[in-house]
Amino acid sequence: MSAATIKIEGAVHQPKSFTRDELGTLPADGRMADVSTVAPNRQGEAVRLECLLSESEPDDTATHVTLHSVDGFSASIPLADIRESGLIIFQLDGETIPASAGGPFRFLIPNAAECRTADLDACANVKHLARIELTAGKGADTRYS
């Protein structure tokens, strides 16, 4: 069985895929060893969205980040609002995040608003994250359907 990957695609110059191990080798300033420091009820090690975007070179037309889970769920949020603060949790205690905990990858918006109250709401904290797609304009969003 091959290792799970997370893909960065869409309005980018360099589409990329990363395994958990590859995320762990990204620059230390692009990672967060303990997400509980910004989200007390969460655990794990994360990579900053900005770090992945710098590897993929977003196109100037990109305005939104559309997060796609393996089961078809998606949330599209403004890129400018999440670029610096968005986190992709990729391991827990040095291991792959189990599916029962939303793994192998989870998107986290620190200090997210309550669901249905803002673009950056808790419902955009996508579990089972498989793809991050940059789009010109709002992309697919199934949060409230």
Secondary structure, DSSP 8 states (H G I E B T S, - for coil): ----EEEEEESBSS-EEEEHHHHTTS-GGGEES-GGGT-TT--SEEEEHHHHHHHH-B-TT--EEEEEETTS-EEEEEHHHHTTT-EEEEEBTTB---GGGT-S-EEE-TT-B-TTSSSSBGGGS-SSEEEEEEESS-----TT-
